[in-house]
Amino acid sequence: MMNDICRLLKSMKDKKDRIFAMATIIRVDGSAYRREGAKMLISEDGSYFGTISAGCLEEDLLYQAQEVIQTLHPKNVQYDLRSEDDLSWGQSAGCDGNIEVYIEPIGWELNTLQPNTLLWPYVDEQLNNGLPVVSVKTINAENQESVVLYSDNGDICAESANHGIAQKLTTYVQDFVLSGTKVKLIYIEELESDFLFERYQPKDHLYVFGAGPDAEPLVTLASQLDFSITVIDPRSSRCNERNFPQADLHILEHPETFFNKRQIPFDSYVLVMTHNFNRDQEILQHLVQAPPKYLGVLGPKRRTERLVKDKNVLSFIHSPIGLPIGAEGPEEISISVLAELIKVRNHANAENKKQSPTACWI
C-alpha cells in the first residue's frame, strides 16, 4: 500500500513556512480510483502533491482547500460519482462510487501537540525511528479539534484535562489496529463525537547487497515506492551517493563485517545481487538463520540452489527475483522486482495484526 503520509511529511518539511490543506479519503461506498486513507497535499498557490482520484475530484478539491487554508477550519466534502445524470457531481465520470473526503489545515510549524511540541515533526520522528503511529482526531465536534496519538515508544504525553478521554479511546484503538485497516470513521456515543482513526506506518526497509550498475534503477524505483534503502558493498567507487543518491544509507563493508555488527530486522526486505558467488553464499548463511519478510537472490534458480547447503530454505528464498514478465535489462528487471516486493508487502499488510500501541494525548 502506498505510504502517502511519509511523502507528505517530506513535502511539508521542505516548505516549513507554508500552510497546506491535507485531503484524506475517509469513506468509500462503491468503487473508486483509490481507497480509504489515500491523501493529497494542497498548497495555497493551487499546487498539490499526491492524488486521491484519477482527476475526477482534484479540481473541486483545490477550490475546497483554499477555504480550509484561509479559515484554518477543517471540513468534510462528499462526492457522489455513481449517477450518470449531468446534474450529479460526477457528470458521467463513471467511477461508480460515493466518496467522503476530510480536508484539514496543516503545516510543519502550524499544528501543535503541546506548547513546546509540534505535531508533524513529532510524527515524523516516530516514523523515522521505525515506530507506527495511530492518530485519532475529532471530526465535526463542537469544541476545538483534538488529536490523540498512539505509538509504540512507551511514552504517555497527556494533558490532565484530557487524560480520561485518551483512556476511553484505548479500546477503540486496539480494535482499529486489529482490523488491519488504514483509516476508519467511528461515532463514539459516550463521547458524543465522530473520531477519525488513521494508522501511519514507517517506511519499509530494503537492504540491497551489491552496488553494481544494475542496482541503480532498482534503488531509484524503490525510493519512489516508500522504501527506506540501505546499499551494502565494500567498493567505495560504487557504493556512494553519486551512484545511489536515493539510498538512505551507504555501507562500505564486506558481508562478514556487516553481519558481525548488525542484525537485519525480521520485517525487512533483502535483495542479494553482488554478482559474487562467495559473497552471496556468506550473506545467505546469515539470513537463512533469521529470515526477513522477503529474501530475493539475483540469478537463476540453479545458482541459488548451489548457494545454500540446506535445500529446505529454498522454499522462502525468491529466486529468480521478480515477477515473470519476461523482463530484460536493468530497468525492466527493476520493475519486475519492485512489483514482486509490492505484492509481498500488500499481502503482508492485509494479514499483519500489529500489537496495540501506547497512548499520547495532544
C-alpha positions in Angstrom: 0.0 0.0 0.0 1.3 3.5 -0.8 2.6 5.3 2.2 1.2 8.7 1.5 2.0 10.2 4.9 5.8 9.8 4.5 5.7 11.5 1.2 3.5 14.4 2.5 5.7 14.8 5.6 8.7 15.3 3.3 6.9 17.9 1.2 5.9 19.8 4.4 9.4 19.6 5.8 10.8 21.1 2.5 8.4 24.0 2.8 8.2 24.6 6.6 6.8 28.1 6.3 3.8 27.2 4.3 0.2 26.2 5.3 -1.4 23.4 3.4 -4.7 21.6 3.2 -4.5 17.8 3.6 -7.3 15.9 1.9 -7.9 12.3 3.1 -10.4 9.8 1.8 -12.3 8.6 4.9 -15.1 6.6 3.4 -15.8 4.9 0.0 -19.2 3.4 -0.9 -18.7 1.5 -4.2 -15.7 1.6 -6.4 -13.1 4.4 -6.5 -9.6 5.1 -8.0 -8.1 5.0 -4.5 -9.4 3.7 -1.2 -9.7 5.0 2.4 -6.5 6.6 3.7 -5.3 8.0 0.4 -4.1 11.6 0.8 -3.0 14.6 -1.1 -1.4 17.9 0.0 -2.7 21.1 -1.5 -0.8 24.4 -1.3 -2.3 27.9 -1.2 -1.0 28.6 -4.7 -3.0 25.7 -6.1 -0.1 23.3 -6.5 -0.6 19.9 -5.0 1.3 16.7 -4.1 -0.2 13.3 -4.5 -3.6 12.3 -5.8 -6.8 10.7 -4.5 -8.6 10.2 -7.8 -8.0 9.8 -11.5 -8.7 13.5 -11.9 -12.4 13.4 -11.1 -12.1 15.3 -7.8 -9.0 17.3 -7.9 -10.4 20.5 -9.5 -13.1 20.9 -6.8 -10.7 19.8 -4.0 -8.4 22.7 -5.0 -11.3 25.0 -4.5 -12.4 23.5 -1.2 -8.8 23.5 0.1 -8.5 27.3 -0.3 -11.3 27.8 2.1 -9.7 25.4 4.6 -6.4 27.2 4.3 -7.9 30.7 4.7 -10.2 29.8 7.6 -7.9 27.2 9.3 -11.1 25.1 9.9 -11.4 21.5 8.6 -14.4 20.3 6.6 -16.0 17.2 5.1 -16.8 17.0 1.4 -18.9 14.3 -0.2 -18.6 13.3 -3.9 -21.3 11.1 -5.5 -19.8 9.7 -8.7 -22.4 6.9 -9.1 -25.0 8.8 -11.1 -24.7 9.4 -14.9 -27.1 12.4 -14.6 -25.4 15.6 -15.6 -26.9 17.3 -12.6 -24.9 15.0 -10.3 -21.4 15.7 -9.1 -19.8 13.1 -11.2 -21.2 14.4 -14.5 -20.9 10.9 -16.1 -17.5 10.3 -14.5 -18.4 6.6 -14.3 -16.4 5.9 -11.2 -19.4 4.4 -9.5 -18.5 5.4 -6.0 -19.7 7.7 -3.2 -16.5 9.2 -1.7 -16.2 11.2 1.5 -13.1 13.4 1.9 -11.8 15.1 5.1 -9.9 18.3 4.4 -7.8 19.8 7.2 -5.3 22.7 7.6 -1.8 21.5 8.3 1.7 22.9 8.3 5.1 21.8 9.6 5.0 24.6 12.2 1.2 25.1 12.4 -0.2 22.1 14.4 0.9 21.7 18.0 0.7 18.7 20.4 1.7 20.6 23.5 3.1 24.1 24.0 6.6 23.0 23.1 5.9 20.1 20.8 4.8 20.4 17.1 2.5 17.6 15.8 4.1 16.7 12.4 7.8 16.9 13.4 6.8 14.5 16.3 5.0 12.1 13.9 8.0 12.3 11.5 10.4 11.5 14.4 8.3 8.5 15.4 8.2 7.1 11.9 11.9 7.7 11.3 12.5 5.7 14.4 10.5 2.8 12.9 7.5 3.3 15.2 4.0 3.1 13.7 1.6 5.7 14.9 -2.2 5.7 15.3 -3.8 9.1 15.1 -7.3 9.7 16.4 -8.9 13.1 15.9 -12.3 14.5 16.5 -14.4 15.2 13.4 -17.3 17.7 13.4 -17.1 18.2 17.2 -18.4 21.5 18.6 -15.4 22.0 20.7 -11.9 22.5 19.4 -10.4 19.8 17.3 -8.3 17.4 19.3 -5.9 14.7 18.3 -4.7 11.6 20.1 -1.5 9.8 19.1 -0.8 6.2 20.0 2.7 4.9 19.3 5.0 2.0 20.3 7.5 4.2 22.1 6.0 3.7 25.5 5.8 7.4 26.3 2.5 8.9 27.5 2.1 12.6 26.9 -1.3 13.5 28.4 -2.8 16.8 29.4 -4.5 16.1 32.7 -7.9 17.6 31.4 -8.0 15.1 28.5 -6.3 12.1 30.0 -9.6 10.4 30.7 -10.7 10.7 27.1 -7.5 9.2 25.9 -8.1 6.2 28.2 -11.6 5.8 26.9 -10.3 5.7 23.3 -7.7 2.9 24.0 -10.2 0.0 23.5 -11.3 1.5 20.2 -7.7 1.9 19.1 -7.0 -1.7 19.9 -9.9 -2.8 17.8 -8.9 -0.5 15.0 -5.3 -1.9 14.9 -6.6 -5.5 14.9 -8.9 -4.6 11.9 -5.9 -4.1 9.7 -7.5 -1.0 8.0 -5.7 2.3 7.4 -8.5 4.6 8.3 -11.9 4.4 9.9 -14.5 6.9 10.9 -16.3 5.9 14.2 -19.0 7.7 16.1 -18.4 7.1 19.9 -21.7 7.7 21.7 -20.2 8.1 25.1 -18.0 11.0 23.8 -20.7 12.4 21.6 -18.5 12.9 18.6 -17.1 11.3 15.4 -13.5 10.2 15.6 -11.2 9.6 12.6 -8.8 6.8 13.2 -5.7 6.6 11.0 -2.7 4.4 11.0 0.7 5.9 9.9 3.3 3.4 9.0 7.1 3.9 8.8 8.8 3.2 5.5 9.6 -0.4 4.8 13.3 -1.2 5.0 15.0 -2.6 1.9 18.6 -3.9 2.1 20.5 -4.2 -1.2 23.7 -6.3 -1.1 25.6 -5.3 -4.2 26.2 -1.8 -5.7 26.5 -2.8 -9.3 25.1 -0.7 -12.2 22.1 -3.0 -12.3 21.1 -1.9 -8.8 20.9 1.8 -9.7 17.5 1.8 -11.4 16.2 -0.6 -8.8 17.1 1.7 -5.9 15.7 4.7 -7.7 12.4 3.0 -8.3 12.3 1.6 -4.7 12.8 5.1 -3.3 9.7 6.2 -5.1 7.6 3.4 -3.7 8.1 4.1 0.0 11.2 2.0 0.8 14.0 3.2 3.1 17.0 1.8 1.3 20.4 0.6 2.6 23.1 -0.3 0.0 25.9 -2.6 1.2 29.1 -3.1 -0.8 32.8 -2.9 0.0 33.7 -0.8 -3.1 33.9 2.9 -2.4 33.9 3.5 -6.2 30.4 2.0 -6.4 28.7 2.3 -3.1 28.4 6.1 -2.8 25.9 8.9 -3.0 26.9 9.7 -6.6 25.7 6.3 -7.9 22.8 5.9 -5.4 21.5 9.4 -4.4 18.1 8.0 -3.3 19.6 5.5 -0.8 19.3 6.4 2.8 22.5 4.6 3.8 25.6 3.5 2.0 27.6 0.9 4.0 31.2 0.2 2.8 31.6 -3.3 4.2 32.1 -6.9 3.3 29.1 -9.2 4.3 31.1 -10.7 7.2 31.8 -7.3 8.7 28.3 -6.2 8.2 26.7 -9.1 10.0 29.2 -9.0 12.8 27.9 -5.5 13.6 24.3 -5.7 12.7 21.2 -7.8 12.5 18.6 -7.3 9.8 15.1 -6.8 11.3 12.6 -9.6 10.5 10.1 -7.3 8.8 12.7 -6.1 6.2 13.2 -6.8 2.5 16.6 -8.1 1.3 17.9 -8.3 -2.2 21.2 -10.2 -2.8 22.8 -9.1 -6.0 26.6 -8.9 -5.5 27.4 -11.0 -8.6 30.0 -12.7 -6.4 29.3 -16.4 -5.6 31.2 -16.4 -2.3 29.7 -13.2 -1.0 26.2 -14.3 -1.9 26.8 -17.6 -0.1 28.0 -15.8 3.0 25.1 -13.4 3.0 22.6 -16.3 2.7 24.3 -18.3 5.5 23.4 -15.4 7.9 20.0 -14.7 6.5 18.6 -18.2 6.5 19.1 -18.4 10.2 16.7 -15.4 10.8 14.8 -14.9 7.5 13.5 -11.4 6.7 10.0 -10.8 5.3 11.4 -11.0 1.8 14.7 -12.6 0.7 15.5 -12.5 -3.0 18.6 -13.6 -4.9 19.5 -12.4 -8.3 20.4 -15.1 -10.8 18.9 -18.4 -12.0 17.4 -20.9 -9.6 20.2 -23.4 -10.2 22.8 -20.9 -8.9 20.7 -20.2 -5.8 20.5 -24.0 -5.1 24.3 -24.2 -5.1 24.5 -21.2 -2.7 22.7 -23.0 0.2 23.5 -26.3 1.9 20.1 -26.8 3.4 17.7 -27.2 0.5 14.7 -26.7 2.8 15.4 -23.0 3.0 14.8 -22.7 -0.8 11.1 -22.6 0.0 11.3 -19.0 1.3 14.0 -17.6 -1.0 12.7 -15.8 -4.1 14.9 -16.9 -7.0 14.9 -15.7 -9.6 13.7 -12.4 -8.2 10.9 -10.5 -9.8 7.5 -11.4 -11.3 7.7 -13.4 -14.5 7.0 -10.7 -17.1 9.8 -11.5 -19.5 11.9 -8.6 -18.3 15.2 -7.8 -19.9 17.8 -5.2 -19.0 18.3 -3.5 -15.6 15.2 -1.1 -16.0 12.7 -3.8 -16.8 14.1 -6.2 -14.2 13.8 -3.5 -11.6 10.2 -3.1 -12.4 9.6 -6.9 -12.1 11.5 -6.9 -8.8 9.6 -4.0 -7.3 6.3 -5.5 -8.5 7.1 -8.6 -6.5 8.0 -6.5 -3.4 4.7 -4.6 -3.7 2.8 -7.9 -4.0 4.5 -9.3 -0.8 4.1 -6.0 1.1 0.4 -5.6 0.3 -0.3 -9.2 1.3 1.7 -8.8 4.5 -0.2 -5.6 5.3 -3.5 -7.4 4.8 -2.5 -10.3 7.1 -0.5 -8.5 9.7 -2.1 -7.8 13.1 0.0 -5.4 15.0 0.3 -5.1 18.7 -1.7 -2.3 20.3 0.4 0.8 20.9 0.5 3.1 23.9 -1.3 6.4 24.3 -0.2 10.0 23.9 -2.8 12.8 24.1 -2.2 16.1 22.4 
